[in-house]
Amino acid sequence: MLVIITPNPALDRTMVFPGLRLGAVQRTDDVVVAAGGKGLNVARAALTLGQPALLCAPIGGLTGDLVARLAEAEGLAGRWSRHAAGETRTCVLLVDPQGGDATALNESGPVFADSDWAAFADAAMAASADARLCLISGSLPRGVGAVRLGDLVGRLGAAGRRVIVDTSGAPLEAALAARPYGVKVNGAELGAALGRAELADVAGAASALAELRAGGLGLAAVSLGALGVVAVDDTGAWWACPPPIDLVSTVGSGDSLLAGLSTGLLRGLPLPEALRLGVACGSADALTIGGGRIELAEVERLAAGARVLSVEC
């Protein structure tokens, strides 16, 4: 089973405005309301690939109830931890089909008490009891110190769970210190974690990932936008580069990449082929509006056109 631990879910409202102009009154009837947050995007893409997953996320208020109902309406199974911190956050995504990408307006969300986080962490441990792979995806709620994520990674590892983390900033540093099985981050996130500039090329990414592997990680992957993804494991370092696409929105592309990579690993694919599936999913997501939304025909087309090469660390 794939378990996706999502500390900071959201209600996503995506609105499409052709010729979007800030400072002007504009109207649209092209609106998608969905359960959101990075982990929800991962689960949505994984389900399209035929990989069921169990979500574990904290929810609060009427908005949290709506997030749970919307997720379940899509067929996304959830183990929801109810908190008393207030309403689950709402994020607004503005998409101009001719604008080259989407604009994300993200609420920070409510401030958690220690008891809210403790209940969620316990729920995550229970949800992951039968997991073959656990993903921790997204930011932390306000009020939760980065060390608490490291504690959760440590608890999961001590219980024998294989954990891949996708977060950033101080939470990423705390997670790395707890030695998860793996990480999947982007070039800016990994550069910041290692005290470097943003990683924007394959050679620099491979070198940085080798540093993480030397620190005890089994798998480390970094996404580089249109350049694809570089990853290292026991078999070496690999670069998967997708074919060019006509970008619609990058929102959720990294989450779909993680869904493809995780699904490939669970299917027993070697890392190069799991990466091929991952970059195909990430690129397919970038052709659609809404995080984690991919079409299987596009995934297959993009996977066939992707290049996967061995690289030097």
matplotlib code that plots the C-alpha trace (Angstrom):
import matplotlib.pyplot as plt

x = [0.0, 1.1, 0.4, 0.6, 1.0, -0.2, 0.4, -1.2, -4.1, -6.2, -9.4, -8.2, -10.2, -8.9, -10.2, -9.4, -9.2, -8.2, -6.2, -6.0, -5.4, -4.7, -6.5, -9.6, -13.0, -13.1, -15.6, -15.3, -17.5, -14.5, -13.9, -12.7, -13.0, -11.1, -9.4, -5.8, -2.4, 0.6, -0.3, -3.8, -2.2, 0.1, -2.8, -4.9, -2.2, -1.3, -5.0, -5.0, -2.0, -3.9, -2.0, -4.4, -3.2, -4.4, -4.2, -3.6, -4.3, -5.5, -8.7, -10.7, -14.0, -16.5, -13.8, -12.0, -15.3, -15.6, -12.0, -12.7, -16.0, -14.4, -11.5, -13.8, -16.0, -12.9, -12.2, -9.3, -9.3, -8.6, -7.8, -8.7, -7.4, -9.8, -8.2, -9.5, -7.3, -9.8, -10.8, -8.6, -6.9, -8.1, -5.8, -6.8, -5.1, -5.5, -4.8, -4.5, -4.2, -2.1, -0.1, 2.5, 1.8, -0.6, -0.6, -1.0, -2.5, -2.0, -3.3, -0.9, -3.7, -4.6, -2.2, -1.9, -1.6, 0.7, -2.3, -3.4, -0.1, 0.2, -3.1, -2.2, 1.2, -0.5, -3.0, -0.2, 1.6, -1.7, -2.4, 1.0, 0.8, 0.6, 2.4, 5.0, 5.9, 5.1, 5.3, 5.4, 4.3, 4.0, 4.5, 3.8, 0.9, 1.6, 2.6, 4.4, 8.2, 10.3, 11.7, 8.3, 8.5, 11.9, 10.4, 7.6, 10.2, 12.1, 9.1, 8.1, 11.7, 11.9, 8.7, 10.2, 8.4, 10.2, 9.6, 10.2, 9.9, 8.9, 9.1, 11.3, 13.2, 13.7, 11.3, 13.4, 16.5, 14.9, 13.6, 17.1, 18.6, 16.1, 17.5, 14.4, 14.7, 14.5, 13.7, 12.2, 12.8, 13.3, 16.6, 15.9, 14.8, 17.9, 20.3, 18.9, 19.1, 22.8, 23.7, 24.2, 22.6, 19.7, 20.6, 19.8, 21.9, 22.3, 25.9, 25.4, 22.2, 24.0, 26.8, 24.4, 22.4, 25.6, 26.2, 22.8, 23.4, 26.7, 24.6, 22.7, 19.7, 18.7, 17.1, 17.5, 15.8, 15.7, 13.4, 14.8, 11.8, 12.0, 15.3, 13.5, 14.7, 18.0, 18.1, 20.6, 20.3, 22.5, 22.5, 24.0, 22.9, 20.3, 18.8, 15.4, 14.5, 11.0, 10.3, 9.3, 5.7, 3.4, 3.2, -0.3, 0.4, 3.3, 1.0, 1.1, 3.7, 6.2, 3.5, 2.6, 6.3, 6.4, 3.3, 4.9, 8.2, 6.5, 4.2, 7.2, 9.1, 6.0, 5.8, 9.4, 10.7, 14.4, 15.1, 15.7, 12.3, 10.6, 12.1, 10.8, 7.3, 7.8, 8.9, 6.1, 3.6, 5.1, 5.0, 1.4, 0.3, 1.8, -0.5, -3.6, -5.3, -5.4, -2.8, -2.4, -4.6, -3.0, -4.2, -2.9, -2.6, -0.3, 1.7, 2.4, 3.3, 5.6, 7.2, 8.0, 9.7, 11.7, 15.4, 17.0, 20.7, 23.4, 25.3, 28.5, 28.2]
y = [0.0, 3.6, 5.9, 9.7, 11.8, 15.4, 17.8, 20.9, 20.0, 22.7, 23.4, 24.3, 26.7, 26.9, 29.6, 30.1, 33.7, 34.0, 37.3, 37.7, 41.3, 42.3, 45.3, 44.7, 43.1, 39.8, 37.0, 33.3, 30.2, 27.9, 27.0, 23.7, 23.1, 20.2, 18.7, 20.1, 20.2, 18.4, 15.0, 15.1, 15.9, 12.9, 10.6, 11.9, 11.2, 7.8, 6.7, 7.6, 5.3, 2.5, 2.8, 3.2, 5.2, 6.0, 9.7, 10.8, 14.5, 16.9, 18.7, 21.4, 23.2, 23.2, 23.6, 20.5, 18.5, 19.7, 18.6, 15.1, 14.8, 16.0, 13.6, 10.7, 11.7, 11.3, 7.8, 9.0, 7.1, 9.2, 8.7, 12.2, 13.6, 16.3, 19.3, 22.3, 24.9, 26.4, 26.1, 24.2, 26.6, 27.6, 28.2, 30.0, 29.2, 31.6, 30.2, 32.2, 29.6, 32.1, 33.3, 30.5, 29.3, 29.6, 32.0, 30.4, 32.4, 30.1, 30.6, 29.7, 28.0, 27.8, 27.7, 24.2, 23.5, 20.8, 18.5, 19.0, 17.9, 15.0, 13.6, 13.9, 12.2, 9.3, 9.0, 8.9, 6.1, 4.1, 4.7, 3.5, 0.2, -1.8, 0.6, -0.6, 3.0, 6.2, 9.7, 12.9, 15.6, 19.4, 22.1, 22.1, 23.8, 27.1, 26.5, 23.3, 23.4, 21.8, 19.4, 17.8, 16.6, 15.1, 13.3, 11.9, 10.7, 9.1, 7.3, 6.0, 4.8, 3.1, 1.2, -0.1, 2.2, 3.2, 7.0, 9.5, 13.2, 16.1, 19.4, 22.4, 24.8, 24.0, 21.0, 19.4, 19.9, 18.3, 15.4, 14.8, 14.7, 11.9, 9.8, 8.9, 6.3, 9.0, 12.6, 14.2, 17.9, 20.6, 22.4, 25.4, 23.4, 21.1, 23.9, 25.7, 22.6, 22.1, 25.8, 26.2, 28.3, 26.8, 23.7, 24.3, 21.7, 18.0, 17.8, 20.0, 18.1, 14.8, 16.0, 17.3, 14.1, 12.1, 14.2, 13.2, 9.6, 9.7, 10.9, 7.7, 8.1, 5.1, 7.3, 11.0, 12.8, 16.4, 17.8, 20.5, 21.7, 21.3, 19.4, 16.6, 14.8, 13.4, 10.7, 8.4, 5.1, 1.9, 1.4, 4.8, 8.3, 8.7, 11.6, 11.4, 14.2, 14.5, 15.7, 19.4, 20.3, 23.4, 24.3, 25.1, 25.1, 23.8, 23.6, 20.0, 18.8, 17.9, 16.0, 14.0, 13.3, 11.9, 9.8, 8.3, 7.6, 6.0, 3.9, 2.7, 1.7, -0.1, -2.0, -3.1, -1.1, -0.2, 3.4, 4.5, 3.2, 4.6, 7.9, 7.6, 7.2, 10.0, 12.6, 11.5, 12.1, 15.5, 16.6, 15.3, 17.3, 20.5, 20.0, 20.3, 22.7, 21.4, 19.6, 15.9, 15.7, 13.5, 11.6, 8.1, 8.5, 11.6, 9.7, 6.9, 9.2, 11.3, 8.2, 6.8, 10.1, 10.6, 10.0, 8.2, 8.4, 7.3, 10.3, 10.8, 12.0]
z = [0.0, -0.7, 2.2, 1.6, 4.7, 4.0, 6.9, 5.3, 3.0, 1.3, -0.6, -4.1, -6.2, -9.8, -12.0, -15.7, -17.1, -20.7, -20.9, -17.2, -16.1, -12.5, -11.2, -13.4, -12.8, -14.6, -14.6, -15.4, -15.3, -15.8, -12.1, -10.6, -6.8, -5.5, -2.5, -2.7, -1.1, -2.5, -1.0, -2.5, -5.9, -5.6, -4.7, -7.6, -10.1, -8.6, -8.8, -12.5, -12.9, -11.1, -7.9, -4.9, -2.0, 1.6, 2.4, 6.0, 6.6, 9.3, 8.6, 10.4, 10.2, 7.4, 4.8, 6.1, 5.8, 2.2, 1.5, 2.8, 0.9, -2.4, -2.0, -1.3, -4.3, -6.5, -5.1, -2.9, 0.4, 3.5, 7.1, 8.4, 11.7, 12.9, 14.7, 16.6, 15.1, 12.7, 9.1, 6.7, 4.3, 0.9, -2.1, -5.3, -8.6, -11.4, -14.9, -18.1, -21.0, -22.9, -19.9, -19.8, -16.3, -13.3, -10.4, -7.0, -4.0, -1.0, 2.5, 5.3, 7.2, 10.9, 13.8, 15.3, 19.0, 20.2, 20.7, 17.1, 15.7, 18.2, 17.2, 13.5, 14.0, 15.8, 13.0, 10.5, 12.4, 12.5, 8.8, 7.8, 9.6, 6.3, 4.0, 1.5, 0.9, 2.8, 1.3, 3.4, 1.1, 1.6, 4.1, 7.8, 9.5, 11.3, 14.9, 14.1, 14.5, 11.9, 14.5, 14.8, 11.2, 12.0, 14.9, 12.7, 10.2, 13.0, 14.4, 11.0, 10.3, 13.7, 12.9, 9.7, 7.3, 4.1, 3.8, 1.0, 1.9, -0.3, 1.6, 1.8, 4.1, 7.8, 7.7, 4.9, 6.9, 10.0, 7.9, 6.4, 9.9, 10.7, 7.8, 5.8, 3.0, 0.4, -0.6, -3.8, -4.0, -6.6, -7.4, -5.3, -2.3, -2.4, -3.0, 0.1, 2.2, 1.3, 1.6, -2.2, -4.9, -6.8, -8.6, -12.3, -14.2, -14.3, -13.2, -10.2, -9.2, -9.4, -7.2, -4.6, -4.6, -4.1, -1.0, 0.3, -0.5, 1.5, 4.4, 4.5, 2.1, 0.0, -2.8, -3.6, -6.5, -7.7, -10.3, -12.7, -14.5, -18.3, -17.8, -16.1, -13.0, -11.6, -9.0, -7.3, -5.5, -5.2, -8.9, -9.7, -10.9, -13.6, -15.5, -17.1, -19.6, -21.0, -24.6, -25.0, -24.3, -24.6, -21.0, -19.5, -15.7, -13.6, -10.5, -9.3, -11.8, -9.1, -7.3, -10.4, -10.9, -7.4, -8.0, -11.1, -9.4, -6.4, -8.5, -10.5, -7.4, -6.0, -9.3, -8.9, -11.8, -11.7, -10.9, -14.5, -15.6, -12.5, -13.4, -16.9, -15.6, -13.2, -15.7, -18.1, -15.3, -14.4, -18.0, -18.5, -15.5, -16.9, -19.9, -17.7, -15.3, -11.7, -9.6, -10.1, -13.2, -15.8, -18.8, -19.4, -23.1, -22.6, -20.0, -22.4, -25.2, -23.0, -21.5, -25.0, -25.9, -22.6, -22.5, -19.6, -19.2, -16.7, -15.3, -13.3, -9.7]

ax = plt.figure().add_subplot(projection="3d")
ax.plot(x, y, z, "-o")
ax.set_aspect("equal")
plt.show()
